[in-house]
Amino acid sequence: MKRLSALICLVLAFVLCLTACADESEIQENTSADTWELDTKGTLVLYESFEMEDYEYFSSPWNSNREFVYSIEIQGDIDFIGGGAFCGCTNLESVEIPDGVTRIGYGAFYSCDGLTEVTIPDSVTTIEKDAFYYCTSLTSVELPDSVNTINDSAFSLCYSLESITIPAGVTELGDYVFSQCTSLTGITVDENNPNYADVDGVLFDKDITELICYPLGKTDKDYEIPDGVTTIDMNAFEKNETLESITIPASVTFIGEFSLSDCPNLTDIYYEGTEAEWNEITLEKYYDYQSEFTVHFGGE
């Protein structure tokens, strides 16, 4: 009898445990149902009365329910997507940003790693820092001509991003915009862009004097930097796993921080100037590059 009672107690305890776990996994009650609602289908509805704000990361009103957000419906007129607004909504697959939005705030879609596509309207002018950082499933983004500023790390760690076109209106690109986009095979720049250009999918300034970003998804084993380039930006080649050699023209006078670091197959640098000229190059936060590859001088 004691064994039966003990067994019954264990069964009851197990059932109570399952019930508690189930309760914890349910969508938590929304105390602001008059401004927004997360329905049972996983649609986050922002009503006309909702007022968008900039939030700290993981502090939006629906943050505790972010894993249950599968789609977003914005019913009112908003002119910006708040910083951190939808960060961590890991099951969000696609989003259509409404017309009238001019700014996508910092980290607005940070770590939305289920996001595969996003529609950006012609009204958007600014994409702020970390806006799509770590959206690992995002394969492509069409940027409208209205965009003029893309800030630091806006698309960093978008591992599935394969291509992107920078429109004519973009006049300012921050640092690390496409850092560690390992599937990115090329960056195309509208020929009418006044500040930037591309050569064979590699991003440069308009005058082809500054190499900004060599896409990590390019499959070439050897790369020759064009004559006339004076600057290799920080992180320009960082973490490239394909390149075995890079030819650097004698015109280069500055090599940015970590621009040639963590390239496991890069064994040879062919510098077209002399060793003395190489030693005159400014190496930002210099470290012993020669421990990672061999530098050949004079085109030898």
N, C-alpha and C positions, 0 to 999 in steps of 0.2 A: 504493500500500500504506500509506503514511504517512497519507494522507487517510482511508482505511478505519479504521486504528487510532485516529485522532483521533475519528472519528465514533462508534466503539464506546465509547471513553472518555466521550464526551459523553452517550451514551445511558445508560451505567452510572451516571454521576454524577446524571443526571435521575431514574433509578429509585431510587437511594439517597436522593435528596432527598425524593421522594414518600413513601418508606417512613418516613423520619424525621418528616415532617410528620404522617403517619397515626398514628405512635406517640405524638406529642405530644397528639393530639386524643382519645386513648383515656382512659377513666377511670383515674385513678391508683390504685395499689394501696392498699387500706385495711389499715392495720396494727392496727386496733382492731375486727376482724371479730366479736369475741365480744360487743361492746356495740352496734355499729351496722353497717349494710351498705347500700351503694347497688347495687341489682341491675341487670341488663342492660336492664330495662324503664324504668329511671329512677325507681324507687321507693326512697326513702330510708327504710329500716326501722330504727327505734330499738327494740332488744330490751329485755326486762324488766330486764336488768342495766345498762342505760344510765342514767347519772346526769346530769340536766340541770344546766347551769351558765349564768351570765351571761358572755357573751363580748364582747370588743372587736369592733367592726365588722370583718367579713371575716377573722375568726380562728377560726371554729368548726372542729371536727375535719374536716368535709367541705368546707371552704371551697374547696380546690383543685378540687373536683368540682362546685361549686355550679351550673354551667351545665347539668349533666346531670340535675339533680333536677326531675322532673316531678310527683311526688306524694310524700306523706309518710304513713308508717304508724307510729303510736306504739303499741307493744305493752304497755309497762309502765305503771305508775301514776306520773304526775308531777303536781306541784301548781303548776307554773309553766312558761311558755315563756321560756327564757332570753333575756336581752338579746343582740341580734345573732345569734341562733341560726340564722335562715334568711335573713339579709340577702344580697341579691345573687343569690338563686335566681331568675333572670330567666325561666326556663321553667316555674316552678311556677304551675299554673293555678287550683287550688282546694285548700282545706285544711279539715279538720274538726278543731277543737281538742277534745280529749277531755274528758269530764266529770271534775270534780275539779280542773281547772286554775283557780286563783284570780287569777293575774297573767299578763298578756302583757307581757313585758319590753321595755325600751327598744330601739327599732330591730329588734324581733324579725323583722319582715318588710320591713325597710327595702329599698327599691328592688327589690321583687319585681314588676316591671312587667308580668308576664304573669298575675298573680293577678286573677281575675275575681270570685270569690266566696269568702267565708269564713264558717264556722259557729262561732259563739261560744256556749259552753254557759252555763247558768244559774249555774254556780259562779264565773264570772269577776267579780271586783269592781274590778280596776284595769287600765286600759290605759295603759301608760307612754309617755313621750316618744318620738316618732318611730316608734311601733309599726308603723304602716302607711304611713310617709312614702314618697312617690314610688311608690305602687302605682298606676300610671297607668291600668290597665285595670279597676280595682275599681269596679263600677257601683253596688253597694248593700251595706249592712251592717245586719244586724239585731242591735241591742244588747239583751241581756236585762236584766230589771229588777234583777238582782243588781249590775250595774255602778254604782259610786258615784263613781269618779274617772277622768277622761280627761285625761291630761297634755299638755304643750306639743307642738304639731305632730303629734299622733297620726295625723291624716289629711291633713296638708299635701301639696299637689301630687298629690292623687288626682284627676287631670283628668277621669276618666270618672264620678266619683261624682255621681249625679243627685239623690238624696234620702237623708235620714237622720232617724231618730226618736230623740230623747233620752228615755230612760225616766224614770219617776218617781224612781228611786233615785239618779240622778246629782246629787251635791251639789257637785262641784268640776270645773270646766272650766279647763284651762290656756290659755296664750296660743297664738295661731296654729293652733288645732285644725283649722280648715277653710280655712286660708290657701291661696289660689290653686287652689281646687277650682272650676274654670271651668265645669263642667257642673251644679253644684249649684243647683237651682231653688228649693229651699225646705228649711228646717229645721223639723221638727215636734217640739214638746215635750209630753210627757204632761201633761195638765192637773193631775195630782196632784203634779207635781214641786214641791218647796218653794222652790227657788232660781232656777229659770229658767222662761221662758215664750216663746212665739212670737206674733207679730202678723203675719198674712199671710206666713208663712214666714221672717220676719226674727227673729233671736235676740236676746232681751232678758233682763235679770234679772227676777225674779218681779214686782217693783213697777213695771216698765216705766219705770225711771228711767235705765237704762244700756243703750245700744245696743251689743251685743257683736259681731254679725256680720251683714252684709248679703250674702246669697248671690250669687256672681258670675254664676250662671246665670239669674237673674231677667231678664226681657226688658223690664221697664218703663223708659221713658225719663225719667220724673219720679218723685221719691219725696219724700213729706212725712213727716218725723220726728214722731211723736206728741207732743202737748203734755205737759209734765211730765218729759220726758227731760232729765237734767242732764249726762250723760256720753256721749260718743261714743268708744268704745274704740279703741286703736291698731289700725291695719290694717282698720278696720271696713268701709271701701269700697275699699280699695286695689286697684288694677288692674282696677276695673270698667270695661268697655268699652262698656256700653249706656247708662248714665245720662247725661242731658244737663243735668238740674237737680236740686238737692236743696233742700228747704225746711227750715230749722232754726228751731225755736221759741226764744223769748227765754229759756226756762228753762235752756238749755244753758250750763254754766259751764266745761266741760272738753272739749277735743278732743285725742285721743291722737295719738301719733307716727304719721305716715304714713297716718292714717285717710282722708285725701282725696287721696292722691298717686297718680300714674300712672293717672289716669282720663282717657283721651285725648279723650273726647267730652263730658266735664263742663265746661260753659262758664259756668253760672250757679248761684250760691248765693243763695237768698232767705232772708235772716235777718229774723225777725219783730220783733226789737228795734231799738234805735237804733245808730248807728255807735259812740257812746260805750260802749254796753253790749257791742258786739262786741269792742271793744278791751280790755274787762275779762276776756274769756274766756281761760282758761289754755290756751295752745297748746303742747303738749308738744314740746320740741325744735323750736321754731318755725322755719319757713322761709317764704319769700315765696309764700304760697298765691295771692295776687292775681295773680301772674305766670301762673297756670294757669287761673283763672276770674275772673269778675266777681262781686263781692259786692253785693247789693242790700239796702237797709235798710228797716225798717218795713213789710215786706211789699210794697214797691213793685216 
